[in-house]
Amino acid sequence: MVSPENSSSVPEEARLRVVIVGAGLSGIAMAISAALSGHSVEVIEQAKELAEVGAGLQITPNASRLLQYWKLPASLWDAAAEPTKVTVHRYSGPVLAHDGAFDKSIRAKYNAPFVDLHRVDLQQALYARAQDLGVIFHLGERIERIDFDNTVVQSVAGKQFTGDLIVAADGLWSQCREAYVGKKDEPLPTGDLAYRIVLTVDQISDPDLKAWVQHPEVHFWIGPGAHAVGYSLRRGQMYNIVLLVPDNLPPGVSRQSGSVQEMKELFVGWDPILNKFLDYVTNVDKWKLMHHGEMKKWVNNESNLVFIGDSCHPMLPYLAQGANSSLEDGAVLGLLLGHMTDKAQLPGILRLYEGLRKSRGEAIVRETFKQRHDFHMEDGEEQQKRDEIFKSQLGKELKGAFPSRWTCPEVQPWLYGYDAIKEVENAVVKNPGIFAQQKSRRSLCQFL
Ligand SMILES: Cc1cc2nc3c(=O)[nH]c(=O)nc-3n(C[C@H](O)[C@H](O)[C@H](O)COP(=O)(O)OP(=O)(O)OC[C@H]3O[C@@H](n4cnc5c(N)ncnc54)[C@H](O)[C@@H]3O)c2cc1C
């Protein structure tokens, strides 16, 4: 693998001032990638401190290869859990699908691991790396206005941050998106909500459940209108459970503390193992799952605003690709900007980024809704047909379309096999016109 230290660093005259709005995973990924390319980067974040929600995150090979490429510290990998098996259960417990060598097959196929991380561990590792690279963070500044004529973002407190490029990484409720479309543009409910649960192994007294947590695997339970996913974190010292159920939060409420009793009632009749875990839950929050219509463009006409992450492609978390694809966005954009030799190339580069990323981001969004359809079937004829497909392949090498895209031979390769670094290398070769000025200067230099 080419390391970032070998990658190109822009000449002084092409050095951009990049202003990133939002220090979520997309924003910090972009900050690292742009800083590695030699640009000057500032990140403006409304939160006073960086504290991702204390829950788990599944990092798939398409993004873990980027974390390796960015040389995140060994401590991050030490704090990961690498699941050895992936099992899909019918909600009552029977196994529908099972990959008993998941870790090995993933590494063999994609040359990068599938790991489960605590969000805070990932955010802190990215944050530290960005700071090492000289990225400046302004915390506690909420951006409320953008002056596109002068490439300035302004915070509620009146502070102004000026750049050559504004990167909208401000998530689902993006102010940048509203500033760009010029009207309210709120996300839409998907009809589902998530209960997010993290248990530590010390909280669990049942020896069977303790052993379950200490041997990292991923388990899905799929049922009518709902599903649950459980996986270990921190080398088997924590267990993360997400319950995906029909949304009953009032309109306009995106997060609320939930009732443990109400949550447990939704899972009566489900696998006793899942219910034993739920017995250890003492409090829980409900998160409304939202999405957005597709944007026409991810780059404005002035070529000084570009969108990444949830600000432009929020999705259902049913394939665990929201953060993974956000890291891809940041990587691709930052790497492309590393090939700049003249600021005049910026509009072309931004359009190239949009061309590479928009169709993929939106395809993943659509795939998450297809996964919901296949996981949330009501009991009946369609569900029985689905389960026949599952069971006909149990214990065999999977072939053709498969109802769990996590191991589907048609979907998994394009999700996990994506290599943002190669994508950029190929795009640069295929689009010499965009970087022509760089080429002519380099060849001119050779004659001087
Ligand atoms: C239940 C659940 C489970 C999930 N599991 C996974 C998973 O396993 N794997 C995966 O890949 N994805 C998962 N996701 C999705 C993932 O969390 C998101 O897609 C990802 O975090 C988006 O990152 P982001 O940086 O684009 O946005 P965000 O994380 O929302 O970050 C936006 C940042 O911008 C800041 N901000 C917002 N407005 C402003 C403003 N006006 N001024 C300044 N700062 C501002 C915010 O404070 C925030 O820090 C899950 C999501 C949910 C809900």
The ligand as a Tripos MOL2 file, in Angstrom:
@<TRIPOS>MOLECULE
LIG
   53    58     1     0     0
SMALL
NO_CHARGES

@<TRIPOS>ATOM
      1 C1        -28.0900    3.7300   15.5750 C.3       1 LIG1
      2 C2        -27.0120    4.0620   14.5940 C.ar      1 LIG1
      3 C3        -26.0010    3.1460   14.3610 C.ar      1 LIG1
      4 C4        -25.0110    3.3950   13.4160 C.ar      1 LIG1
      5 N1        -24.0450    2.4900   13.2110 N.ar      1 LIG1
      6 C5        -23.1080    2.7180   12.2670 C.ar      1 LIG1
      7 C6        -22.0770    1.7710   12.0200 C.ar      1 LIG1
      8 O1        -21.9920    0.7250   12.7000 O.2       1 LIG1
      9 N2        -21.1820    2.0280   11.0160 N.ar      1 LIG1
     10 C7        -21.2580    3.1740   10.2700 C.ar      1 LIG1
     11 O2        -20.4510    3.3560    9.3530 O.2       1 LIG1
     12 N3        -22.2050    4.1050   10.5060 N.ar      1 LIG1
     13 C8        -23.1220    3.9110   11.4830 C.ar      1 LIG1
     14 N4        -24.0550    4.8540   11.7300 N.ar      1 LIG1
     15 C9        -24.0460    6.1030   10.9370 C.3       1 LIG1
     16 C10       -22.9750    7.0880   11.3810 C.3       1 LIG1
     17 O3        -23.0630    7.3250   12.7700 O.3       1 LIG1
     18 C11       -23.1110    8.4140   10.6470 C.3       1 LIG1
     19 O4        -23.3710    8.2000    9.2850 O.3       1 LIG1
     20 C12       -21.8220    9.2210   10.7600 C.3       1 LIG1
     21 O5        -21.4960    9.4080   12.1200 O.3       1 LIG1
     22 C13       -21.9840   10.5600   10.0510 C.3       1 LIG1
     23 O6        -20.8450   11.3430   10.2790 O.3       1 LIG1
     24 P1        -20.8340   12.8760    9.8790 P.3       1 LIG1
     25 O7        -19.5180   13.3740   10.3160 O.co2     1 LIG1
     26 O8        -21.2140   13.0390    8.4590 O.co2     1 LIG1
     27 O9        -22.0160   13.5410   10.7150 O.3       1 LIG1
     28 P2        -22.1240   13.7380   12.2790 P.3       1 LIG1
     29 O10       -21.5500   12.6240   13.0210 O.co2     1 LIG1
     30 O11       -23.5460   14.0860   12.5410 O.co2     1 LIG1
     31 O12       -21.2120   14.9950   12.5940 O.3       1 LIG1
     32 C14       -21.6050   16.2990   12.2900 C.3       1 LIG1
     33 C15       -20.8270   17.2400   13.2070 C.3       1 LIG1
     34 O13       -21.1180   18.5750   12.8170 O.3       1 LIG1
     35 C16       -21.4070   19.3360   13.9710 C.3       1 LIG1
     36 N5        -22.2940   20.4310   13.5530 N.ar      1 LIG1
     37 C17       -23.5650   20.3120   13.1100 C.ar      1 LIG1
     38 N6        -24.0560   21.5120   12.7820 N.ar      1 LIG1
     39 C18       -23.0570   22.4020   12.9950 C.ar      1 LIG1
     40 C19       -22.9640   23.8190   12.8410 C.ar      1 LIG1
     41 N7        -23.9920   24.5480   12.3680 N.pl3     1 LIG1
     42 N8        -21.7960   24.4290   13.1680 N.ar      1 LIG1
     43 C20       -20.7310   23.7020   13.6340 C.ar      1 LIG1
     44 N9        -20.7920   22.3570   13.8300 N.ar      1 LIG1
     45 C21       -21.9350   21.7270   13.4970 C.ar      1 LIG1
     46 C22       -22.0480   18.3620   14.9400 C.3       1 LIG1
     47 O14       -21.9710   18.7920   16.2810 O.3       1 LIG1
     48 C23       -21.2360   17.1030   14.6670 C.3       1 LIG1
     49 O15       -20.0910   17.0360   15.4670 O.3       1 LIG1
     50 C24       -25.0450    4.6230   12.6830 C.ar      1 LIG1
     51 C25       -26.0410    5.5620   12.9360 C.ar      1 LIG1
     52 C26       -27.0110    5.2910   13.8720 C.ar      1 LIG1
     53 C27       -28.0910    6.3180   14.1110 C.3       1 LIG1
@<TRIPOS>BOND
     1     1     2 1
     2     2     3 ar
     3     2    52 ar
     4     3     4 ar
     5     4     5 ar
     6     4    50 ar
     7     5     6 ar
     8     6     7 ar
     9     6    13 1
    10     7     8 2
    11     7     9 ar
    12     9    10 ar
    13    10    11 2
    14    10    12 ar
    15    12    13 ar
    16    13    14 ar
    17    14    15 1
    18    14    50 ar
    19    15    16 1
    20    16    17 1
    21    16    18 1
    22    18    19 1
    23    18    20 1
    24    20    21 1
    25    20    22 1
    26    22    23 1
    27    23    24 1
    28    24    25 2
    29    24    26 1
    30    24    27 1
    31    27    28 1
    32    28    29 2
    33    28    30 1
    34    28    31 1
    35    31    32 1
    36    32    33 1
    37    33    34 1
    38    33    48 1
    39    34    35 1
    40    35    36 1
    41    35    46 1
    42    36    37 ar
    43    36    45 ar
    44    37    38 ar
    45    38    39 ar
    46    39    40 ar
    47    39    45 ar
    48    40    41 1
    49    40    42 ar
    50    42    43 ar
    51    43    44 ar
    52    44    45 ar
    53    46    47 1
    54    46    48 1
    55    48    49 1
    56    50    51 ar
    57    51    52 ar
    58    52    53 1
@<TRIPOS>SUBSTRUCTURE
     1 LIG1         1 GROUP 0 **** ****
